[in-house]
Amino acid sequence: MEENVVHQEHKNTPGYGYNILIWLTLISLTCVSVAVAGLDLGAYILLTALVIATIKSTLVINIFMHIKFDDPIFKLFFSLIIFTLFVLFVLTAFDILYR
Protein backbone atom coordinates (compact mmCIF):
# COMPACT_ATOMS: atom_id res chain seq x y z
CA MET A 1 0.00 0.00 0.00
CA GLU A 2 1.35 3.36 -1.00
CA GLU A 3 1.58 6.07 1.67
CA ASN A 4 0.52 9.57 0.90
CA VAL A 5 3.42 11.91 1.27
CA VAL A 6 2.57 15.50 1.91
CA HIS A 7 5.12 17.94 0.60
CA GLN A 8 5.12 21.33 2.17
CA GLU A 9 6.12 24.39 0.27
CA HIS A 10 9.39 25.80 1.46
CA LYS A 11 9.10 29.52 1.50
CA ASN A 12 12.04 31.69 0.67
CA THR A 13 13.28 32.66 4.12
CA PRO A 14 16.50 34.58 4.65
CA GLY A 15 19.67 32.83 5.72
CA TYR A 16 21.82 33.36 8.76
CA GLY A 17 23.86 36.09 7.11
CA TYR A 18 20.76 38.18 6.48
CA ASN A 19 19.59 37.70 10.06
CA ILE A 20 23.00 38.75 11.38
CA LEU A 21 22.89 41.84 9.14
CA ILE A 22 19.45 42.77 10.53
CA TRP A 23 20.72 42.15 14.06
CA LEU A 24 23.72 44.43 13.49
CA THR A 25 21.37 47.06 12.07
CA LEU A 26 19.23 46.84 15.21
CA ILE A 27 22.31 47.22 17.41
CA SER A 28 23.49 50.24 15.42
CA LEU A 29 20.03 51.83 15.63
CA THR A 30 20.10 51.31 19.40
CA CYS A 31 23.47 53.08 19.52
CA VAL A 32 22.04 55.91 17.42
CA SER A 33 19.05 56.26 19.74
CA VAL A 34 21.37 56.41 22.79
CA ALA A 35 23.53 59.02 21.05
CA VAL A 36 20.50 61.09 20.03
CA ALA A 37 19.21 61.00 23.61
CA GLY A 38 22.29 62.99 24.64
CA LEU A 39 21.67 65.70 22.06
CA ASP A 40 19.53 68.77 22.62
CA LEU A 41 17.04 68.58 19.77
CA GLY A 42 14.30 70.45 21.56
CA ALA A 43 10.84 69.52 20.35
CA TYR A 44 12.21 67.04 17.80
CA ILE A 45 13.65 64.60 20.34
CA LEU A 46 10.37 62.70 20.69
CA LEU A 47 9.86 62.56 16.93
CA THR A 48 13.41 61.29 16.42
CA ALA A 49 13.01 58.61 19.09
CA LEU A 50 9.68 57.48 17.60
CA VAL A 51 11.13 57.25 14.08
CA ILE A 52 14.04 55.13 15.29
CA ALA A 53 11.70 52.91 17.34
CA THR A 54 9.38 52.51 14.33
CA ILE A 55 12.25 51.40 12.10
CA LYS A 56 13.47 48.93 14.72
CA SER A 57 10.03 47.46 15.36
CA THR A 58 9.37 47.14 11.63
CA LEU A 59 12.59 45.17 11.19
CA VAL A 60 11.82 42.89 14.13
CA ILE A 61 8.24 42.26 13.05
CA ASN A 62 9.02 41.63 9.39
CA ILE A 63 12.18 39.58 9.72
CA PHE A 64 12.37 37.92 13.13
CA MET A 65 8.62 37.38 13.54
CA HIS A 66 8.43 36.23 9.88
CA ILE A 67 5.44 38.41 8.98
CA LYS A 68 7.15 39.27 5.70
CA PHE A 69 7.21 35.62 4.67
CA ASP A 70 3.86 34.50 6.10
CA ASP A 71 0.49 34.04 4.47
CA PRO A 72 -1.56 37.16 3.66
CA ILE A 73 -4.12 36.32 6.36
CA PHE A 74 -1.48 36.86 9.06
CA LYS A 75 -0.57 40.20 7.51
CA LEU A 76 -4.24 41.16 7.57
CA PHE A 77 -4.64 40.21 11.23
CA PHE A 78 -1.46 42.07 12.14
CA SER A 79 -2.71 45.15 10.27
CA LEU A 80 -6.00 44.98 12.18
CA ILE A 81 -4.09 44.83 15.46
CA ILE A 82 -2.01 47.87 14.53
CA PHE A 83 -5.15 49.75 13.43
CA THR A 84 -6.89 48.91 16.73
CA LEU A 85 -3.85 50.11 18.68
CA PHE A 86 -3.83 53.34 16.66
CA VAL A 87 -7.52 53.93 17.39
CA LEU A 88 -6.92 53.36 21.11
CA PHE A 89 -4.05 55.87 21.08
CA VAL A 90 -6.18 58.47 19.28
CA LEU A 91 -9.11 58.02 21.64
CA THR A 92 -6.80 58.27 24.65
CA ALA A 93 -5.22 61.43 23.23
CA PHE A 94 -8.64 63.04 22.72
CA ASP A 95 -9.62 62.12 26.26
CA ILE A 96 -6.49 63.72 27.68
CA LEU A 97 -6.65 66.83 25.46
CA TYR A 98 -10.33 67.63 26.08
CA ARG A 99 -10.75 67.08 29.79
Backbone hydrogen bonds in HBPLUS format (Angstrom, degrees):
<---DONOR---> <-ACCEPTOR-->    atom                        ^
c    i                          cat <-CA-CA->   ^        H-A-AA   ^      H-
h    n   atom  resd res      DA  || num        DHA   H-A  angle D-A-AA Bond
n    s   type  num  typ     dist DA aas  dist angle  dist       angle   num
A0013-THR N   A0011-LYS O   2.93 MM   2  5.84 110.1  2.43 116.2  99.4     1
A0019-ASN N   A0015-GLY O   3.19 MM   4  6.52 158.0  2.24 147.9 154.2     2
A0020-ILE N   A0016-TYR O   2.86 MM   4  6.10 156.6  1.91 153.7 160.0     3
A0021-LEU N   A0017-GLY O   2.98 MM   4  6.18 150.0  2.07 140.9 149.3     4
A0022-ILE N   A0018-TYR O   2.97 MM   4  6.26 156.2  2.03 148.5 154.3     5
A0023-TRP N   A0019-ASN O   2.90 MM   4  6.10 153.9  1.97 144.7 152.5     6
A0024-LEU N   A0020-ILE O   2.88 MM   4  6.11 157.3  1.93 148.6 154.0     7
A0025-THR N   A0021-LEU O   2.96 MM   4  6.18 148.4  2.06 141.8 150.9     8
A0026-LEU N   A0022-ILE O   2.90 MM   4  6.21 152.6  1.98 146.9 154.0     9
A0027-ILE N   A0023-TRP O   2.96 MM   4  6.28 153.1  2.03 147.1 154.6    10
A0028-SER N   A0024-LEU O   2.91 MM   4  6.13 158.9  1.95 146.0 151.8    11
A0029-LEU N   A0025-THR O   2.88 MM   4  6.10 153.5  1.95 147.6 155.1    12
A0030-THR N   A0026-LEU O   2.99 MM   4  6.18 143.9  2.12 139.9 149.4    13
A0031-CYS N   A0027-ILE O   2.98 MM   4  6.33 153.3  2.06 146.6 153.7    14
A0032-VAL N   A0028-SER O   2.89 MM   4  6.18 151.2  1.98 144.7 153.1    15
A0033-SER N   A0029-LEU O   2.92 MM   4  6.12 154.5  1.98 141.6 148.3    16
A0034-VAL N   A0030-THR O   2.99 MM   4  6.25 150.3  2.08 145.8 153.7    17
A0035-ALA N   A0031-CYS O   2.93 MM   4  6.14 156.7  1.99 146.2 152.8    18
A0036-VAL N   A0032-VAL O   2.81 MM   4  6.00 156.8  1.87 151.2 157.7    19
A0037-ALA N   A0033-SER O   3.07 MM   4  6.12 141.1  2.23 134.1 143.7    20
A0038-GLY N   A0035-ALA O   3.20 MM   3  5.49 142.9  2.34 102.0 111.7    21
A0039-LEU N   A0036-VAL O   3.04 MM   3  5.18 153.0  2.12 104.8 113.3    22
A0044-TYR N   A0041-LEU O   3.26 MM   3  5.44 159.6  2.31 126.7 122.8    23
A0048-THR N   A0044-TYR O   2.92 MM   4  6.03 160.4  1.95 149.3 154.7    24
A0049-ALA N   A0045-ILE O   3.00 MM   4  6.15 161.3  2.04 145.1 150.2    25
A0050-LEU N   A0046-LEU O   2.91 MM   4  6.11 156.6  1.97 149.4 155.9    26
A0051-VAL N   A0047-LEU O   2.96 MM   4  6.16 152.2  2.04 147.2 154.4    27
A0052-ILE N   A0048-THR O   3.06 MM   4  6.30 165.1  2.08 152.1 155.5    28
A0053-ALA N   A0049-ALA O   2.95 MM   4  6.10 159.1  1.99 145.5 151.8    29
A0054-THR N   A0050-LEU O   2.87 MM   4  5.96 148.1  1.97 140.7 149.4    30
A0055-ILE N   A0051-VAL O   3.03 MM   4  6.28 157.8  2.08 148.5 153.6    31
A0056-LYS N   A0052-ILE O   3.02 MM   4  6.25 163.3  2.05 149.9 154.6    32
A0057-SER N   A0053-ALA O   2.90 MM   4  6.03 163.3  1.93 147.5 152.3    33
A0058-THR N   A0054-THR O   2.95 MM   4  6.01 152.0  2.02 143.4 151.2    34
A0059-LEU N   A0055-ILE O   3.07 MM   4  6.31 157.6  2.12 147.4 152.7    35
A0060-VAL N   A0056-LYS O   3.03 MM   4  6.29 164.4  2.05 151.6 155.7    36
A0061-ILE N   A0057-SER O   2.90 MM   4  5.97 166.4  1.92 148.7 152.9    37
A0062-ASN N   A0058-THR O   2.96 MM   4  5.96 168.0  1.97 148.3 152.3    38
A0063-ILE N   A0059-LEU O   2.95 MM   4  5.79 164.1  1.98 147.7 152.9    39
A0064-PHE N   A0060-VAL O   3.05 MM   4  5.11 116.7  2.47 117.8 134.2    40
A0065-MET N   A0060-VAL O   3.03 MM   5  6.41 136.0  2.23 158.5 168.0    41
A0067-ILE N   A0061-ILE O   3.43 MM   6  6.26 164.0  2.45 153.0 151.1    42
A0068-LYS N   A0062-ASN O   3.27 MM   6  4.76 161.6  2.31 122.0 124.9    43
A0066-HIS N   A0063-ILE O   3.32 MM   3  5.04 151.5  2.40  93.9 102.0    44
A0070-ASP N   A0067-ILE O   3.32 MM   3  5.10 163.3  2.35  99.9 104.9    45
A0074-PHE N   A0071-ASP O   3.17 MM   3  5.74 135.4  2.38 113.3 122.8    46
A0076-LEU N   A0072-PRO O   2.94 MM   4  6.21 150.0  2.03 147.2 155.5    47
A0077-PHE N   A0073-ILE O   2.98 MM   4  6.25 162.4  2.01 146.7 150.7    48
A0078-PHE N   A0074-PHE O   2.92 MM   4  6.05 160.0  1.96 145.5 151.4    49
A0079-SER N   A0075-LYS O   2.91 MM   4  6.06 152.8  1.99 141.7 149.3    50
A0080-LEU N   A0076-LEU O   2.93 MM   4  6.24 152.0  2.01 149.0 156.8    51
A0081-ILE N   A0077-PHE O   3.00 MM   4  6.29 149.3  2.09 145.9 154.1    52
A0082-ILE N   A0078-PHE O   2.99 MM   4  6.29 160.8  2.03 150.7 155.3    53
A0083-PHE N   A0079-SER O   2.90 MM   4  6.09 158.2  1.94 147.9 154.3    54
A0084-THR N   A0080-LEU O   2.93 MM   4  6.08 157.0  1.98 144.3 150.3    55
A0085-LEU N   A0081-ILE O   2.95 MM   4  6.18 157.5  2.00 149.4 155.5    56
A0086-PHE N   A0082-ILE O   2.92 MM   4  6.15 154.1  1.99 146.8 154.1    57
A0087-VAL N   A0083-PHE O   2.94 MM   4  6.23 157.3  1.99 149.7 155.4    58
A0088-LEU N   A0084-THR O   2.99 MM   4  6.24 157.4  2.04 147.8 153.8    59
A0089-PHE N   A0085-LEU O   2.97 MM   4  6.25 153.7  2.04 147.2 154.2    60
A0090-VAL N   A0086-PHE O   2.95 MM   4  6.22 159.2  1.99 151.6 157.1    61
A0091-LEU N   A0087-VAL O   2.92 MM   4  6.11 166.2  1.93 153.4 157.1    62
A0092-THR N   A0088-LEU O   2.96 MM   4  6.06 155.3  2.02 143.4 150.5    63
A0093-ALA N   A0089-PHE O   2.89 MM   4  6.08 153.8  1.96 145.1 152.6    64
A0094-PHE N   A0090-VAL O   2.96 MM   4  6.23 159.4  2.00 152.6 157.4    65
A0095-ASP N   A0091-LEU O   3.01 MM   4  6.20 151.0  2.09 142.0 150.2    66
A0096-ILE N   A0092-THR O   2.99 MM   4  6.24 155.4  2.05 148.3 154.5    67
A0097-LEU N   A0093-ALA O   2.86 MM   4  6.01 162.9  1.89 152.4 157.7    68
A0098-TYR N   A0094-PHE O   3.05 MM   4  5.92 152.5  2.12 143.8 149.1    69
